[in-house]
Amino acid sequence: MSKTDNIKLHMLGLPGIQMVDDFSQVTHISKYTIYQLSKHSDKYYKTYTIPKKSGKLREISQPSKKLKGLQSWILVNILNKLKVSNSCKGFEKGSSIADNAEPHKDANTILTLDLEDFFPTVKRNHVYSIFRTVGYNKTISTILTNICTFQGALPQGSPCSPKLANLSASKLDARIQGYVGKRGINYTRYADDLSFSGLSPAKVVKIIPMIKSIIENEKFVVNPEKTRIAGAARAKKVTGLIISNNTFGIGKQKYKDLRAKIHHLTLPSEQTNTKLLFEAICWLSYLNSVYKKRLSKTNKYIAKLTDKHPTTLVAKLKR
């Protein structure tokens, strides 16, 4: 390892791994196991499919317990110490869909694009480049890349994939931000969801060809079925949140649905319905992360119902 590379690792607070012996020592995993997981990593995955909302199937590649453990070590000790772009709001500690929606709340027009097959689009050469750039030598970068990829790309199922995908998209974010920022347009990315907003509908529409060109040039793929533009006449959504009156939230209909679930927890016929209780708890947790003002109102509603029906499941929701 060159002196420059060593300085890079030190400056970034990364473990100074120069040889497999070093890797074995810091991870407490034998050299033999590291070699096996690196050289034959594809054998340590179980692949299956789950349905998407669109009706299509999503392929999940689940790493073995041993491989996932090593991937988790890489995530915590290396990847999580690397910074992503300021435009990136997804899969990052301290960021949420609320942070993704915030820059767009005052906009008249919102454009959303979707990157198709986000993780599989990031190939092993991109991953290798990330490890080399931060200062690891060729041997260690190759081992780290092998451990983090499956069949030559990022797998949907590895704990490292979200962070590596974000790091791989840093140049994409920088190019897009550089282009739209000069035009008074806001840009954020939450995983594979790209959001743009502005006060001028014409300006927002005008950027589409160049944005698609940048995306393709950076070796990502736009999902043509998920490109949407919303102005004054249409509900404006950013990563599932409704933008309205210079604020954002879950929307009136979803809030009505949540209140209905909460009310049903007072009914005698629902007192063994733990699934409904779990759904209500999940919705309250979600509301807490995106719209605390509405949560406060909901908690008052729960308190009121609990006073009337203290022995029902609704009482379990009271804070």
C-alpha positions as a Markdown table, in Angstrom:
| # | Residue | x | y | z |
|---|---|---|---|---|
| 1 | Met | 0.0 | 0.0 | 0.0 |
| 2 | Ser | 1.4 | 3.4 | -1.0 |
| 3 | Lys | 1.9 | 6.1 | 1.6 |
| 4 | Thr | -0.8 | 8.2 | -0.2 |
| 5 | Asp | -3.3 | 5.4 | 0.1 |
| 6 | Asn | -2.5 | 4.9 | 3.7 |
| 7 | Ile | -3.0 | 8.6 | 4.4 |
| 8 | Lys | -6.4 | 8.4 | 2.6 |
| 9 | Leu | -7.6 | 5.5 | 4.8 |
| 10 | His | -6.4 | 7.3 | 7.9 |
| 11 | Met | -8.1 | 10.6 | 6.9 |
| 12 | Leu | -11.4 | 8.8 | 6.3 |
| 13 | Gly | -11.2 | 6.8 | 9.5 |
| 14 | Leu | -11.1 | 3.5 | 7.7 |
| 15 | Pro | -9.3 | 0.3 | 8.8 |
| 16 | Gly | -5.8 | 0.1 | 7.3 |
| 17 | Ile | -6.1 | -3.3 | 5.7 |
| 18 | Gln | -3.1 | -4.1 | 3.5 |
| 19 | Met | -3.2 | -7.9 | 3.5 |
| 20 | Val | -5.6 | -10.8 | 4.1 |
| 21 | Asp | -3.8 | -11.3 | 7.5 |
| 22 | Asp | -4.9 | -7.8 | 8.4 |
| 23 | Phe | -8.5 | -8.4 | 7.3 |
| 24 | Ser | -8.6 | -11.7 | 9.3 |
| 25 | Gln | -7.3 | -9.9 | 12.4 |
| 26 | Val | -9.8 | -7.0 | 12.4 |
| 27 | Thr | -12.8 | -9.2 | 11.5 |
| 28 | His | -11.9 | -12.2 | 13.7 |
| 29 | Ile | -12.6 | -14.5 | 10.7 |
| 30 | Ser | -10.0 | -17.0 | 9.5 |
| 31 | Lys | -8.0 | -16.4 | 6.3 |
| 32 | Tyr | -9.4 | -19.6 | 4.9 |
| 33 | Thr | -13.0 | -18.4 | 5.4 |
| 34 | Ile | -12.3 | -15.0 | 3.9 |
| 35 | Tyr | -10.7 | -16.7 | 0.8 |
| 36 | Gln | -13.7 | -19.0 | 0.5 |
| 37 | Leu | -16.3 | -16.2 | 0.8 |
| 38 | Ser | -14.4 | -14.1 | -1.7 |
| 39 | Lys | -13.5 | -16.7 | -4.3 |
| 40 | His | -16.8 | -18.6 | -4.2 |
| 41 | Ser | -19.2 | -15.9 | -3.0 |
| 42 | Asp | -21.9 | -16.8 | -5.5 |
| 43 | Lys | -22.3 | -20.2 | -3.8 |
| 44 | Tyr | -23.3 | -18.5 | -0.5 |
| 45 | Tyr | -26.6 | -17.0 | -1.8 |
| 46 | Lys | -30.1 | -18.3 | -1.8 |
| 47 | Thr | -32.2 | -16.7 | -4.6 |
| 48 | Tyr | -36.0 | -16.4 | -4.7 |
| 49 | Thr | -38.6 | -13.9 | -6.0 |
| 50 | Ile | -41.3 | -11.8 | -4.4 |
| 51 | Pro | -44.1 | -9.9 | -6.2 |
| 52 | Lys | -43.8 | -6.2 | -6.9 |
| 53 | Lys | -46.8 | -3.8 | -6.7 |
| 54 | Ser | -46.7 | -3.7 | -10.5 |
| 55 | Gly | -47.3 | -7.5 | -10.6 |
| 56 | Lys | -43.8 | -8.2 | -11.8 |
| 57 | Leu | -41.4 | -10.2 | -9.7 |
| 58 | Arg | -38.4 | -8.9 | -7.8 |
| 59 | Glu | -35.4 | -11.2 | -7.4 |
| 60 | Ile | -34.0 | -11.4 | -3.9 |
| 61 | Ser | -30.5 | -12.8 | -3.4 |
| 62 | Gln | -30.1 | -13.7 | 0.3 |
| 63 | Pro | -26.5 | -14.2 | 1.5 |
| 64 | Ser | -25.8 | -16.9 | 4.0 |
| 65 | Lys | -25.4 | -16.1 | 7.7 |
| 66 | Lys | -21.6 | -16.2 | 7.4 |
| 67 | Leu | -21.4 | -14.1 | 4.3 |
| 68 | Lys | -24.0 | -11.6 | 5.6 |
| 69 | Gly | -22.0 | -11.2 | 8.8 |
| 70 | Leu | -18.9 | -10.2 | 6.9 |
| 71 | Gln | -20.9 | -7.9 | 4.7 |
| 72 | Ser | -22.3 | -6.2 | 7.8 |
| 73 | Trp | -18.8 | -5.7 | 9.1 |
| 74 | Ile | -17.8 | -4.0 | 5.8 |
| 75 | Leu | -20.9 | -1.8 | 6.0 |
| 76 | Val | -20.3 | -0.6 | 9.6 |
| 77 | Asn | -16.6 | -0.3 | 9.5 |
| 78 | Ile | -16.0 | 0.9 | 5.9 |
| 79 | Leu | -19.0 | 2.0 | 3.9 |
| 80 | Asn | -20.9 | 3.9 | 6.6 |
| 81 | Lys | -17.9 | 6.1 | 7.1 |
| 82 | Leu | -18.0 | 7.3 | 3.4 |
| 83 | Lys | -20.1 | 10.3 | 2.5 |
| 84 | Val | -22.7 | 10.3 | -0.2 |
| 85 | Ser | -24.0 | 13.3 | -2.1 |
| 86 | Asn | -26.2 | 16.0 | -0.4 |
| 87 | Ser | -28.9 | 15.1 | -2.9 |
| 88 | Cys | -29.1 | 11.5 | -1.6 |
| 89 | Lys | -31.8 | 11.0 | 1.1 |
| 90 | Gly | -32.4 | 7.3 | 1.1 |
| 91 | Phe | -30.8 | 4.5 | 3.1 |
| 92 | Glu | -28.7 | 7.0 | 5.0 |
| 93 | Lys | -28.7 | 7.3 | 8.8 |
| 94 | Gly | -30.6 | 10.4 | 9.9 |
| 95 | Ser | -32.4 | 10.8 | 6.6 |
| 96 | Ser | -36.0 | 9.9 | 5.8 |
| 97 | Ile | -38.7 | 10.3 | 3.1 |
| 98 | Ala | -39.6 | 13.5 | 5.0 |
| 99 | Asp | -36.1 | 14.9 | 4.3 |
| 100 | Asn | -36.6 | 13.9 | 0.7 |
| 101 | Ala | -39.9 | 15.7 | 0.4 |
| 102 | Glu | -38.9 | 18.9 | 2.3 |
| 103 | Pro | -37.0 | 20.7 | -0.6 |
| 104 | His | -40.1 | 20.2 | -2.8 |
| 105 | Lys | -42.9 | 21.4 | -0.5 |
| 106 | Asp | -43.1 | 25.0 | -2.0 |
| 107 | Ala | -43.0 | 23.9 | -5.7 |
| 108 | Asn | -45.7 | 24.4 | -8.3 |
| 109 | Thr | -44.5 | 21.5 | -10.4 |
| 110 | Ile | -42.9 | 18.2 | -9.5 |
| 111 | Leu | -41.2 | 15.7 | -11.9 |
| 112 | Thr | -40.4 | 12.2 | -10.6 |
| 113 | Leu | -38.3 | 9.6 | -12.4 |
| 114 | Asp | -37.5 | 6.0 | -11.4 |
| 115 | Leu | -34.2 | 4.1 | -12.0 |
| 116 | Glu | -34.9 | 0.6 | -13.2 |
| 117 | Asp | -33.2 | -2.3 | -11.5 |
| 118 | Phe | -31.1 | 0.1 | -9.3 |
| 119 | Phe | -29.0 | -2.5 | -7.5 |
| 120 | Pro | -28.3 | -4.9 | -10.4 |
| 121 | Thr | -27.3 | -1.9 | -12.6 |
| 122 | Val | -24.3 | -1.3 | -10.3 |
| 123 | Lys | -21.7 | -3.7 | -11.7 |
| 124 | Arg | -18.6 | -5.1 | -9.9 |
| 125 | Asn | -16.2 | -2.6 | -11.6 |
| 126 | His | -18.1 | 0.3 | -10.0 |
| 127 | Val | -17.8 | -1.4 | -6.6 |
| 128 | Tyr | -14.1 | -2.1 | -7.1 |
| 129 | Ser | -13.6 | 1.5 | -8.1 |
| 130 | Ile | -15.2 | 2.7 | -4.8 |
| 131 | Phe | -12.8 | 0.6 | -2.7 |
| 132 | Arg | -9.8 | 1.6 | -4.8 |
| 133 | Thr | -10.7 | 5.3 | -4.7 |
| 134 | Val | -10.8 | 5.4 | -0.9 |
| 135 | Gly | -7.3 | 3.9 | -0.6 |
| 136 | Tyr | -7.4 | 0.1 | -0.6 |
| 137 | Asn | -4.9 | -1.8 | -2.7 |
| 138 | Lys | -5.9 | -4.0 | -5.7 |
| 139 | Thr | -5.9 | -7.3 | -3.7 |
| 140 | Ile | -8.0 | -6.0 | -0.8 |
| 141 | Ser | -10.3 | -4.1 | -3.2 |
| 142 | Thr | -10.9 | -7.3 | -5.2 |
| 143 | Ile | -11.7 | -9.3 | -2.1 |
| 144 | Leu | -14.1 | -6.6 | -0.8 |
| 145 | Thr | -15.7 | -6.4 | -4.2 |
| 146 | Asn | -16.2 | -10.2 | -4.4 |
| 147 | Ile | -17.8 | -10.3 | -1.0 |
| 148 | Cys | -20.2 | -7.4 | -1.8 |
| 149 | Thr | -21.3 | -8.6 | -5.3 |
| 150 | Phe | -23.3 | -11.5 | -6.7 |
| 151 | Gln | -23.0 | -12.6 | -10.3 |
| 152 | Gly | -21.1 | -9.5 | -11.2 |
| 153 | Ala | -23.5 | -6.9 | -9.7 |
| 154 | Leu | -25.0 | -5.7 | -6.4 |
| 155 | Pro | -27.5 | -8.2 | -5.0 |
| 156 | Gln | -31.0 | -7.3 | -3.7 |
| 157 | Gly | -30.6 | -8.7 | -0.3 |
| 158 | Ser | -27.1 | -7.8 | 0.9 |
| 159 | Pro | -26.8 | -5.2 | 3.7 |
| 160 | Cys | -24.0 | -3.5 | 1.7 |
| 161 | Ser | -26.0 | -2.9 | -1.5 |
| 162 | Pro | -28.0 | 0.2 | -0.5 |
| 163 | Lys | -24.8 | 2.1 | 0.5 |
| 164 | Leu | -22.8 | 0.9 | -2.4 |
| 165 | Ala | -25.5 | 1.9 | -4.8 |
| 166 | Asn | -25.7 | 5.4 | -3.3 |
| 167 | Leu | -21.9 | 5.8 | -3.5 |
| 168 | Ser | -22.0 | 4.6 | -7.1 |
| 169 | Ala | -24.6 | 7.2 | -7.9 |
| 170 | Ser | -22.6 | 10.1 | -6.4 |
| 171 | Lys | -21.4 | 11.2 | -9.8 |
| 172 | Leu | -24.9 | 11.0 | -11.2 |
| 173 | Asp | -26.2 | 13.2 | -8.4 |
| 174 | Ala | -23.4 | 15.7 | -8.9 |
| 175 | Arg | -24.0 | 16.0 | -12.6 |
| 176 | Ile | -27.8 | 16.3 | -12.2 |
| 177 | Gln | -27.4 | 18.8 | -9.4 |
| 178 | Gly | -24.9 | 20.9 | -11.4 |
| 179 | Tyr | -27.3 | 21.0 | -14.3 |
| 180 | Val | -30.7 | 21.7 | -12.5 |
| 181 | Gly | -29.3 | 23.9 | -9.8 |
| 182 | Lys | -28.3 | 26.6 | -12.3 |
| 183 | Arg | -31.9 | 26.6 | -13.5 |
| 184 | Gly | -33.6 | 27.1 | -10.1 |
| 185 | Ile | -34.8 | 23.5 | -9.9 |
| 186 | Asn | -34.6 | 21.4 | -6.7 |
| 187 | Tyr | -33.3 | 17.8 | -6.9 |
| 188 | Thr | -33.3 | 14.9 | -4.5 |
| 189 | Arg | -32.8 | 11.1 | -4.8 |
| 190 | Tyr | -34.3 | 8.5 | -2.5 |
| 191 | Ala | -32.7 | 5.2 | -3.6 |
| 192 | Asp | -34.0 | 4.8 | -7.2 |
| 193 | Asp | -36.6 | 7.6 | -7.0 |
| 194 | Leu | -35.5 | 10.9 | -8.5 |
| 195 | Ser | -37.5 | 14.0 | -7.7 |
| 196 | Phe | -37.3 | 17.5 | -9.3 |
| 197 | Ser | -39.4 | 20.6 | -8.5 |
| 198 | Gly | -39.7 | 24.2 | -9.4 |
| 199 | Leu | -42.0 | 27.2 | -9.7 |
| 200 | Ser | -42.0 | 27.2 | -13.5 |
| 201 | Pro | -43.7 | 24.2 | -15.1 |
| 202 | Ala | -42.0 | 25.0 | -18.4 |
| 203 | Lys | -38.5 | 24.9 | -16.8 |
| 204 | Val | -39.2 | 21.6 | -15.1 |
| 205 | Val | -40.5 | 20.0 | -18.3 |
| 206 | Lys | -37.5 | 21.4 | -20.3 |
| 207 | Ile | -34.9 | 19.5 | -18.2 |
| 208 | Ile | -36.3 | 16.0 | -19.0 |
| 209 | Pro | -34.2 | 15.2 | -22.1 |
| 210 | Met | -30.9 | 16.2 | -20.5 |
| 211 | Ile | -31.7 | 14.4 | -17.2 |
| 212 | Lys | -32.4 | 11.2 | -19.1 |
| 213 | Ser | -29.2 | 11.7 | -21.1 |
| 214 | Ile | -27.1 | 12.1 | -17.9 |
| 215 | Ile | -28.7 | 9.0 | -16.4 |
| 216 | Glu | -28.0 | 6.9 | -19.5 |
| 217 | Asn | -24.4 | 8.3 | -19.7 |
| 218 | Glu | -23.9 | 7.2 | -16.1 |
| 219 | Lys | -25.0 | 3.6 | -17.0 |
| 220 | Phe | -28.3 | 3.7 | -15.2 |
| 221 | Val | -31.7 | 3.0 | -16.8 |
| 222 | Val | -34.8 | 5.1 | -16.6 |
| 223 | Asn | -38.1 | 3.2 | -16.0 |
| 224 | Pro | -40.4 | 4.8 | -18.7 |
| 225 | Glu | -43.5 | 3.6 | -16.9 |
| 226 | Lys | -42.7 | 5.7 | -13.8 |
| 227 | Thr | -42.0 | 9.1 | -15.2 |
| 228 | Arg | -44.6 | 11.6 | -13.9 |
| 229 | Ile | -45.2 | 15.3 | -13.9 |
| 230 | Ala | -47.6 | 16.9 | -11.5 |
| 231 | Gly | -48.7 | 20.5 | -11.5 |
| 232 | Ala | -51.5 | 22.5 | -9.9 |
| 233 | Ala | -54.3 | 20.3 | -11.3 |
| 234 | Arg | -52.8 | 17.0 | -10.1 |
| 235 | Ala | -51.9 | 15.6 | -6.7 |
| 236 | Lys | -48.1 | 16.1 | -6.2 |
| 237 | Lys | -46.3 | 13.2 | -4.7 |
| 238 | Val | -42.7 | 12.7 | -3.6 |
| 239 | Thr | -41.8 | 9.2 | -2.4 |
| 240 | Gly | -45.4 | 8.5 | -1.4 |
| 241 | Leu | -45.9 | 11.8 | 0.5 |
| 242 | Ile | -48.6 | 14.3 | -0.7 |
| 243 | Ile | -47.3 | 17.8 | -1.3 |
| 244 | Ser | -50.0 | 20.4 | -0.6 |
| 245 | Asn | -50.2 | 24.0 | 0.8 |
| 246 | Asn | -46.5 | 24.3 | 1.3 |
| 247 | Thr | -46.3 | 21.2 | 3.4 |
| 248 | Phe | -46.4 | 17.4 | 3.0 |
| 249 | Gly | -48.1 | 14.4 | 4.7 |
| 250 | Ile | -49.7 | 11.1 | 4.0 |
| 251 | Gly | -52.8 | 12.6 | 2.4 |
| 252 | Lys | -56.4 | 12.8 | 3.5 |
| 253 | Gln | -57.5 | 9.3 | 2.3 |
| 254 | Lys | -54.6 | 7.5 | 4.0 |
| 255 | Tyr | -55.3 | 9.4 | 7.2 |
| 256 | Lys | -59.0 | 8.4 | 7.0 |
| 257 | Asp | -58.0 | 4.8 | 6.5 |
| 258 | Leu | -55.7 | 5.0 | 9.6 |
| 259 | Arg | -58.5 | 6.5 | 11.8 |
| 260 | Ala | -60.8 | 3.7 | 10.5 |
| 261 | Lys | -58.3 | 1.0 | 11.6 |
| 262 | Ile | -57.9 | 2.7 | 15.0 |
| 263 | His | -61.7 | 2.8 | 15.5 |
| 264 | His | -62.1 | -0.9 | 14.5 |
| 265 | Leu | -59.8 | -1.8 | 17.4 |
| 266 | Thr | -62.6 | -0.8 | 19.7 |
| 267 | Leu | -65.1 | -3.3 | 18.2 |
| 268 | Pro | -65.8 | -6.5 | 20.1 |
| 269 | Ser | -65.3 | -8.5 | 16.9 |
| 270 | Glu | -61.8 | -7.2 | 16.5 |
| 271 | Gln | -60.4 | -8.0 | 19.9 |
| 272 | Thr | -58.3 | -10.9 | 18.7 |
| 273 | Asn | -57.2 | -9.1 | 15.5 |
| 274 | Thr | -53.5 | -8.7 | 16.3 |
| 275 | Lys | -52.8 | -8.1 | 12.6 |
| 276 | Leu | -55.0 | -5.0 | 12.6 |
| 277 | Leu | -53.2 | -3.8 | 15.8 |
| 278 | Phe | -49.8 | -4.3 | 14.2 |
| 279 | Glu | -50.9 | -2.4 | 11.1 |
| 280 | Ala | -52.1 | 0.5 | 13.2 |
| 281 | Ile | -48.8 | 0.6 | 15.1 |
| 282 | Cys | -46.8 | 0.6 | 11.9 |
| 283 | Trp | -48.9 | 3.4 | 10.5 |
| 284 | Leu | -48.4 | 5.5 | 13.7 |
| 285 | Ser | -44.6 | 4.9 | 13.5 |
| 286 | Tyr | -44.6 | 6.0 | 9.9 |
| 287 | Leu | -46.7 | 9.1 | 10.8 |
| 288 | Asn | -44.2 | 9.9 | 13.5 |
| 289 | Ser | -41.4 | 10.0 | 10.9 |
| 290 | Val | -43.2 | 12.2 | 8.3 |
| 291 | Tyr | -45.8 | 14.3 | 10.0 |
| 292 | Lys | -45.6 | 14.8 | 13.7 |
| 293 | Lys | -48.4 | 17.4 | 13.8 |
| 294 | Arg | -50.9 | 14.9 | 12.4 |
| 295 | Leu | -49.5 | 12.3 | 14.8 |
| 296 | Ser | -50.3 | 14.6 | 17.8 |
| 297 | Lys | -53.9 | 14.9 | 16.5 |
| 298 | Thr | -54.1 | 11.1 | 16.1 |
| 299 | Asn | -52.9 | 10.5 | 19.6 |
| 300 | Lys | -55.6 | 12.7 | 21.0 |
| 301 | Tyr | -58.2 | 10.6 | 19.0 |
| 302 | Ile | -56.7 | 7.4 | 20.4 |
| 303 | Ala | -56.8 | 8.8 | 24.0 |
| 304 | Lys | -60.5 | 9.8 | 23.5 |
| 305 | Leu | -61.3 | 6.2 | 22.3 |
| 306 | Thr | -59.3 | 4.6 | 25.1 |
| 307 | Asp | -61.3 | 6.6 | 27.7 |
| 308 | Lys | -64.5 | 5.2 | 26.2 |
| 309 | His | -63.2 | 1.6 | 25.6 |
| 310 | Pro | -60.3 | 1.1 | 28.1 |
| 311 | Thr | -60.3 | -2.7 | 27.9 |
| 312 | Thr | -60.1 | -2.9 | 24.1 |
| 313 | Leu | -57.1 | -3.2 | 21.8 |
| 314 | Val | -57.1 | 0.5 | 21.1 |
| 315 | Ala | -55.7 | 1.0 | 24.6 |
| 316 | Lys | -52.4 | -0.6 | 23.4 |
| 317 | Leu | -51.9 | 2.3 | 21.1 |
| 318 | Lys | -52.1 | 5.0 | 23.8 |
| 319 | Arg | -48.8 | 6.8 | 24.4 |
